[in-house]
Amino acid sequence: MTGLRVEDFDYDLPPELIAQQPPAERGQSRMLVMNRATGAVRDTNFAEFLTLLQSGDLLVLNDSRVIPARLYARRMKKLGAPGPGSPQTGLRLWGGDPSRLGTWETTTGRVEVMLTEPASPQMPRAPSIPRSSAEWVGNHESPDASDQKMPRAPSIPRSSAEWVGNHESHPVSGENLWRALVHPGRKIGVGERLIFLSPSGSIELEAEVLERNFFGSRLLRFNPVDDFFAVLERIGHTPLPPYIRRDDVDQDRERYQTVYSHERGSVAAPTAGLHFTPQILEELTVRGVEVARITLHVGLGTFAPLRVERVDEVRLHRERYTLSPSAANAINNAARSARRIVAVGTTVVRTLEHCAQQAKGCPLEAHSGETEIFISPGFEFRLVGALLTNFHLPQSSLLMLVSAFAGRKTVLAAYRHAVQERYRFFSYGDCMFLE
């Protein structure tokens, strides 16, 4: 479908409808059910989800697990390299390169670092932008236009890469490389050192900035540690989305995960799965519903705001996925027997439809890879027959995906109904089933 603009996917949302807390218990959310053929909607609760599936349906879940990806660092200032026989003062940082040796001191102020994905020497990088350009942590844009705490990211020319990752190879080698969003990013340049402290004040991690990219993005090289993810568990914070206007608490460590999460790597939850309980999943299998699990690690491709005007200009970041042998077999069998494939969340839709595109009509094969698939009205769905999803931000790529599945006008009408009926929106909010 041509001619659509990003603003064609806008809707009015009172800020008080943005859920700031999860429901008291999993599985207690409201659910809006929409018939895609007629556009008819009805109000119900997620407990009814069991009755909407049939024996033989294949329910596909994303089992990615959210990592404590939000970190807080201090900047380091180099005092100078010591000469022969000179006394050592300050902190000595890691690294065997003589240019890195010397004494350092911490500076005042806190730097927020949001890890987005592990990097490698083979992974593409984004071109640098002028130091005078506004920089912005992409996960912090508020749907409330009146919020002025953080600036909206400026548009960039179409001739430049619009996603963090152009097709230029990176020259560095080694491990412990991560892409990250940094705030405030304007002052954090290449060569800067960051230290990450434990609550007691000891240094848990150190990192060097290797690249400076679009909108606060940096490439960081961390010092080697025995178990990087174990350190994140000790000092990291749950990466709650920016529209949740509070600090994370201990409860979020569990509630911002699905009960079936397993493969760690996401920096945002596949939120449609937050409604499930072990009891609901068990009841589904008793009713004859088959369950398969795929993995897509949620990253910038899911939550980055769009900075273009036309839908056909949208380009998404790559996200990593894995299709296991058991999942591939289950999906192939369901497709061959014309059984309905029900996707839990837009991440599942993107993974399945990407794999179907790659297969070009052949059965799916188990593999791992990356996808930057963008689904908008006019897209031809090959596998997904029904979708459970949360409500999505205005003018977002995920709202465009849902509109592609059920029709833009129909979906926006359903959203207006949800606003009128005071549904709770976004990650910790209510859900919608499109059948």
Legacy VTK file of the C-alpha trace (Angstrom):
# vtk DataFile Version 3.0
C-alpha trace
ASCII
DATASET POLYDATA
POINTS 435 float
0.000 0.000 0.000
1.586 3.266 -1.107
1.090 6.829 0.027
0.654 6.138 3.739
2.345 8.473 6.174
3.517 7.716 9.683
0.996 10.247 11.003
-1.788 8.120 9.476
-1.243 5.740 12.398
-1.874 8.292 15.117
-4.568 8.231 17.787
-5.366 10.227 20.901
-4.390 8.593 24.168
-4.996 10.205 27.573
-1.759 9.820 29.582
-3.622 8.360 32.552
-4.433 5.243 30.476
-0.749 4.301 30.204
-0.284 1.480 32.714
2.380 2.314 35.275
2.114 -0.946 37.213
1.396 -4.543 36.236
-1.983 -5.967 37.237
-2.178 -7.361 40.758
-2.044 -10.901 39.350
-1.003 -12.297 35.987
-3.890 -13.284 33.774
-6.281 -10.690 35.218
-6.035 -8.143 32.393
-8.890 -7.076 30.207
-8.929 -8.217 26.595
-10.479 -6.653 23.512
-11.464 -9.280 20.942
-11.738 -8.180 17.314
-13.068 -10.085 14.326
-10.781 -9.165 11.431
-13.373 -9.947 8.793
-16.112 -7.717 10.183
-14.254 -5.330 12.453
-16.647 -6.171 15.292
-15.155 -5.833 18.783
-16.241 -7.065 22.175
-14.919 -6.496 25.670
-13.841 -9.423 27.779
-11.025 -10.619 30.050
-7.856 -12.563 29.322
-9.312 -15.529 31.218
-11.538 -16.064 28.158
-8.477 -16.587 25.947
-8.732 -20.313 26.648
-12.129 -20.460 24.951
-10.939 -18.613 21.838
-8.459 -21.302 20.854
-9.415 -24.618 19.337
-7.961 -28.094 19.552
-5.292 -28.281 16.851
-4.326 -24.611 16.985
-0.599 -23.947 17.226
0.257 -21.251 19.779
3.720 -19.755 19.213
5.538 -18.016 22.093
8.727 -15.952 22.230
10.876 -17.329 25.059
13.471 -14.529 25.091
14.393 -13.311 28.559
14.934 -9.647 29.448
18.384 -8.798 30.776
18.965 -6.023 33.382
20.174 -3.825 30.536
19.943 -0.387 32.179
23.205 0.506 33.898
24.565 3.605 35.592
28.183 4.617 35.154
30.698 7.255 36.138
33.025 8.887 33.650
36.778 8.630 34.130
39.224 11.472 33.602
42.839 10.651 32.772
45.344 12.474 34.972
48.357 11.535 32.868
50.682 8.628 32.287
53.205 8.094 35.084
56.890 8.337 34.294
59.576 5.799 35.295
59.734 5.445 39.046
56.862 7.843 39.662
54.338 6.978 42.363
50.956 5.567 41.381
47.881 7.470 42.476
44.218 7.224 41.549
42.710 4.216 39.743
44.480 1.888 37.356
42.168 0.667 34.559
42.376 -2.610 32.708
44.163 -3.178 29.425
47.653 -4.010 28.258
48.026 -1.229 25.685
50.629 1.257 27.049
48.490 4.130 25.758
45.799 3.078 28.225
48.064 3.130 31.243
48.109 5.983 33.672
46.129 7.283 36.576
42.475 8.206 36.391
39.858 9.792 38.583
36.094 9.662 38.484
34.076 12.705 37.522
30.856 13.838 39.090
27.498 13.054 37.524
25.843 9.835 36.464
25.735 8.393 32.951
22.860 6.132 31.964
23.852 3.258 29.692
21.191 1.128 28.017
22.658 -2.010 26.448
20.884 -2.856 23.203
22.743 -5.837 21.719
26.084 -7.633 21.797
28.354 -6.651 18.928
31.204 -8.387 17.131
33.921 -7.309 14.708
31.786 -8.592 11.849
28.651 -6.701 12.816
27.795 -3.538 10.851
28.145 -0.129 12.383
26.392 3.189 11.993
28.224 6.184 10.540
29.129 8.959 12.934
27.159 12.187 13.113
28.556 15.665 13.709
29.270 16.482 17.339
26.969 19.475 17.035
23.961 17.284 16.262
21.483 16.634 19.042
21.924 13.238 20.615
19.208 11.335 22.310
18.643 8.033 24.060
16.182 6.392 21.704
14.347 4.455 24.408
13.303 7.616 26.201
10.836 9.325 23.897
7.535 9.979 25.570
4.195 9.577 23.789
3.174 12.707 25.650
4.077 15.542 23.327
4.028 17.998 26.192
6.945 16.298 27.911
10.044 18.383 27.442
12.493 16.523 29.639
14.274 14.987 26.695
14.426 16.378 23.137
12.938 14.620 20.172
15.569 13.226 17.892
16.192 15.287 14.746
15.521 13.878 11.318
18.507 12.723 9.311
18.926 12.656 5.533
17.742 9.627 3.618
21.265 9.308 2.269
22.424 8.434 5.788
21.640 5.191 7.558
18.420 5.552 9.546
19.129 2.661 11.814
22.111 1.945 14.031
23.954 -0.298 11.650
25.057 0.719 8.200
26.838 -1.811 6.006
30.379 -0.780 6.854
32.525 -3.380 8.585
34.065 -2.578 11.930
37.850 -2.813 12.181
38.279 -3.744 15.841
38.691 -7.257 17.156
38.049 -8.950 20.468
35.143 -9.820 22.701
32.963 -7.978 25.245
31.604 -5.558 22.647
28.128 -4.101 23.142
25.967 -1.556 21.353
24.426 0.824 23.860
22.414 4.013 24.161
24.040 6.588 26.380
22.511 9.590 28.158
23.598 12.280 28.310
25.385 11.287 25.135
26.621 14.614 23.852
29.665 14.660 26.146
30.607 10.974 25.844
33.137 10.736 23.029
35.359 8.050 21.543
38.098 7.039 23.961
36.071 7.850 27.071
36.221 5.387 29.966
33.207 4.469 32.051
33.137 2.560 35.315
30.140 0.719 36.752
29.982 0.449 40.527
28.331 -1.970 42.915
26.070 -0.592 45.671
29.075 -0.827 47.996
31.173 1.313 45.668
33.520 -1.320 44.222
34.166 -1.373 40.471
32.172 -4.186 38.835
32.696 -3.295 35.162
34.805 -0.939 33.079
34.183 0.062 29.474
35.844 2.070 26.736
33.865 3.955 24.084
35.004 2.765 20.650
32.425 4.410 18.380
30.058 7.345 18.458
26.906 6.842 16.403
23.391 8.181 15.861
21.114 9.418 18.640
23.256 8.597 21.646
24.369 5.197 20.367
27.866 4.006 21.269
29.958 0.911 20.788
31.448 -0.132 24.135
34.219 -2.588 24.915
33.906 -3.974 28.441
36.740 -5.394 30.470
36.815 -9.203 30.586
34.902 -10.762 33.472
34.119 -14.372 34.312
30.355 -14.022 33.862
29.157 -10.775 32.297
25.461 -11.604 32.739
25.988 -12.429 36.402
27.437 -8.949 36.864
24.408 -7.454 35.104
22.159 -9.297 37.526
24.020 -7.668 40.424
24.214 -4.065 39.215
21.771 -3.751 36.325
18.236 -2.414 36.382
15.101 -3.692 34.661
14.842 -1.718 31.393
11.311 -0.437 31.872
10.103 1.562 28.863
10.155 5.351 29.137
6.392 5.784 29.360
6.500 4.027 32.734
7.309 7.116 34.756
8.938 5.546 37.778
12.129 3.788 38.787
12.225 0.022 38.546
11.641 -1.961 41.729
12.403 -5.526 42.775
8.938 -6.665 41.655
9.734 -5.695 38.068
12.524 -8.272 37.889
9.864 -10.970 37.783
6.813 -9.178 36.398
8.641 -7.763 33.367
9.424 -11.361 32.295
7.124 -13.949 30.787
6.716 -17.080 32.901
8.240 -19.082 30.046
11.246 -16.823 29.400
14.464 -18.761 29.008
16.954 -17.415 26.454
18.418 -14.182 27.841
19.065 -11.327 25.456
16.099 -8.927 25.207
16.189 -5.303 26.325
12.390 -5.038 26.316
9.817 -7.665 27.160
7.688 -9.443 24.543
4.751 -7.996 26.412
1.858 -10.016 24.976
3.279 -12.975 26.866
3.163 -11.220 30.240
-0.494 -12.237 30.666
0.154 -15.994 30.739
0.440 -18.087 33.876
1.750 -21.666 34.084
-1.814 -22.780 34.812
-3.170 -21.149 31.641
-0.458 -22.763 29.508
-1.165 -26.144 31.076
-4.909 -25.788 30.446
-4.268 -24.923 26.807
-2.345 -28.154 26.250
-5.119 -30.102 27.997
-7.562 -28.587 25.505
-5.459 -29.842 22.584
-3.647 -26.630 21.733
-0.080 -27.249 20.596
2.569 -24.851 21.930
5.851 -23.987 20.202
8.583 -21.597 21.280
10.810 -19.425 19.136
13.324 -16.800 20.276
13.592 -13.200 19.134
15.700 -10.906 21.277
13.855 -7.616 21.467
16.059 -4.647 20.653
15.964 -1.354 18.812
13.885 -2.853 16.002
10.958 -3.009 18.382
11.130 0.147 20.479
13.030 2.767 18.450
10.808 5.686 17.378
10.333 6.340 13.688
12.042 9.443 12.334
10.684 9.544 8.799
7.447 10.892 7.359
6.423 8.185 4.888
5.780 4.557 5.734
7.775 3.369 2.741
10.838 5.127 4.199
10.835 3.137 7.453
13.865 0.962 8.119
14.172 -1.074 11.301
17.155 -2.244 13.292
18.193 -5.863 13.092
17.141 -8.240 15.845
18.519 -11.709 16.547
16.289 -14.779 16.432
16.460 -18.565 16.632
14.069 -21.088 15.128
14.648 -24.428 16.834
14.144 -27.813 15.108
11.072 -28.564 17.237
9.504 -25.178 16.457
10.231 -25.517 12.734
8.618 -28.969 12.677
5.545 -27.778 14.587
5.061 -24.786 12.273
5.568 -26.859 9.117
3.087 -29.491 10.302
0.482 -26.866 11.193
0.886 -25.141 7.827
0.620 -28.411 5.886
-2.578 -29.400 7.695
-4.074 -25.885 7.459
-4.257 -25.581 11.237
-4.374 -22.066 12.661
-1.092 -20.561 13.844
-1.662 -18.120 16.711
1.163 -15.681 17.393
1.656 -14.354 20.917
3.039 -10.908 20.231
4.392 -8.933 17.313
7.880 -10.355 17.870
6.542 -13.808 17.012
4.797 -12.413 13.924
7.978 -10.783 12.685
10.054 -13.923 13.255
7.604 -16.300 11.596
6.918 -14.087 8.611
10.626 -13.370 8.127
11.378 -17.098 8.132
8.518 -17.710 5.696
9.915 -15.070 3.349
13.368 -16.623 3.526
11.984 -20.097 2.851
10.199 -18.910 -0.342
7.410 -21.431 -0.106
9.550 -24.303 1.164
9.254 -25.832 4.629
11.015 -23.875 7.355
14.391 -25.135 8.531
15.889 -24.681 11.965
18.431 -21.873 12.057
19.521 -18.668 13.773
19.845 -15.282 12.128
18.875 -11.629 12.166
15.776 -9.895 10.869
14.937 -6.302 10.074
11.537 -7.138 8.567
9.073 -4.257 8.586
5.396 -5.204 8.265
2.919 -2.535 7.191
-0.413 -2.463 5.324
-0.151 -4.346 2.071
2.041 -7.083 3.549
1.120 -10.659 2.591
0.993 -12.909 5.660
2.083 -16.464 4.960
1.824 -18.168 8.362
0.108 -16.195 11.108
-3.648 -16.707 11.382
-4.445 -14.974 14.689
-2.633 -12.574 16.980
-2.599 -11.797 20.687
-0.949 -8.440 21.318
-0.878 -5.501 23.695
-1.852 -1.994 22.625
0.939 -0.094 20.885
2.210 3.465 20.766
0.800 5.913 18.223
2.801 6.172 14.993
4.860 3.084 15.858
6.045 0.259 13.630
4.136 -2.216 15.810
0.844 -0.398 15.304
1.577 -0.575 11.571
2.119 -4.334 11.870
-1.222 -4.812 13.619
-2.860 -2.593 10.991
-1.372 -4.756 8.257
-2.900 -7.807 9.905
-6.402 -6.425 10.474
-6.749 -3.194 8.460
-5.673 0.306 9.428
-9.115 1.874 9.772
-10.466 -1.158 11.597
-7.590 -1.214 14.069
-7.734 2.518 14.738
-11.475 2.227 15.351
-10.779 -0.575 17.844
-8.183 1.615 19.567
-10.694 4.450 19.862
-13.087 1.980 21.458
-10.362 0.871 23.871
-9.684 4.474 24.860
-13.399 5.115 25.378
-13.693 1.982 27.539
-10.637 2.969 29.578
-8.403 0.033 28.744
-4.862 0.148 30.134
-2.225 0.683 27.440
1.280 -0.527 26.578
3.663 -2.957 28.297
1.915 -3.467 31.642
-1.526 -2.873 30.167
-4.380 -4.871 28.690
-4.353 -6.948 25.518
-6.165 -7.453 22.239
-6.926 -10.669 20.337
-7.352 -10.428 16.574
-9.002 -13.532 15.147
LINES 1 436
435 0 1 2 3 4 5 6 7 8 9 10 11 12 13 14 15 16 17 18 19 20 21 22 23 24 25 26 27 28 29 30 31 32 33 34 35 36 37 38 39 40 41 42 43 44 45 46 47 48 49 50 51 52 53 54 55 56 57 58 59 60 61 62 63 64 65 66 67 68 69 70 71 72 73 74 75 76 77 78 79 80 81 82 83 84 85 86 87 88 89 90 91 92 93 94 95 96 97 98 99 100 101 102 103 104 105 106 107 108 109 110 111 112 113 114 115 116 117 118 119 120 121 122 123 124 125 126 127 128 129 130 131 132 133 134 135 136 137 138 139 140 141 142 143 144 145 146 147 148 149 150 151 152 153 154 155 156 157 158 159 160 161 162 163 164 165 166 167 168 169 170 171 172 173 174 175 176 177 178 179 180 181 182 183 184 185 186 187 188 189 190 191 192 193 194 195 196 197 198 199 200 201 202 203 204 205 206 207 208 209 210 211 212 213 214 215 216 217 218 219 220 221 222 223 224 225 226 227 228 229 230 231 232 233 234 235 236 237 238 239 240 241 242 243 244 245 246 247 248 249 250 251 252 253 254 255 256 257 258 259 260 261 262 263 264 265 266 267 268 269 270 271 272 273 274 275 276 277 278 279 280 281 282 283 284 285 286 287 288 289 290 291 292 293 294 295 296 297 298 299 300 301 302 303 304 305 306 307 308 309 310 311 312 313 314 315 316 317 318 319 320 321 322 323 324 325 326 327 328 329 330 331 332 333 334 335 336 337 338 339 340 341 342 343 344 345 346 347 348 349 350 351 352 353 354 355 356 357 358 359 360 361 362 363 364 365 366 367 368 369 370 371 372 373 374 375 376 377 378 379 380 381 382 383 384 385 386 387 388 389 390 391 392 393 394 395 396 397 398 399 400 401 402 403 404 405 406 407 408 409 410 411 412 413 414 415 416 417 418 419 420 421 422 423 424 425 426 427 428 429 430 431 432 433 434
